[in-house]
Amino acid sequence: MLGSEIEALSFQIIQREVSFERYSTSEAEIVARVIHASADPEFANTMRFSPDAAEHMLNLVSSKALVITDVRSLTMSINTLPTVCALEEGFTTIEGKTRTYAAMRHAAKQFRADALYVVGCAPTALEALIELSDSMEEPLSIVALPVGYVGAAESKESLIDSSSIYITNTGRRGGTAVTAAVINAIGKMALGEFSLKH
């Protein structure tokens, strides 16, 4: 069986076993690809979208907006869109803050609402984005599914409570693989490619 056939069969199984009724077409594509990347159908219950976030982000990438990630491993996992890792761009460290906080803050202050910000590892990078987004006239567009026992769940709850345009999940689960899956789903939809039957 070819890789493309395995992928197609996987999405058939996902669609048979998981209900996507609560989601719009574009949201369902994103959730399905997260489930495919993790083999964890529980993401169907824990994914969260601000109103029209999926469509807004689809429009962003269709207009060639910059996609900025928190870590290199996430950049390497996104195969549908060009990306920039904030840590690999010039930034000034901030005393008492992590490098990912400083790097993402620098990127957001530079590109503001004209970019899509993606956090798959560092809750502190998400913290920086939320702080800036809540102080800007135009909210930032943020995809964030950081993983971990310290700060991950709390940072995502703060994102849900913020003024940002967001795609996230609740709880400790997350990581670069599922975060990349969100962006890859958006990239595929921008090309008119869908994995589920709608």
Secondary structure by P-SEA (a helix, b strand, c coil): ccaaaaaaaaaaaaaaccccccccaaaaaaaaaaaaaccccccccccccccaaaaaaaaaaaaccbbbbccaaaaaacccbbbbbccccbbbbbccccaaaaaaaaaaaaccccbbbbbcccaaaaaaaaaaaaaccbbbbbbbbcccccaaaaaaaaaaaccccccccccccccaaaaaaaaaaaaaaaaccccccc
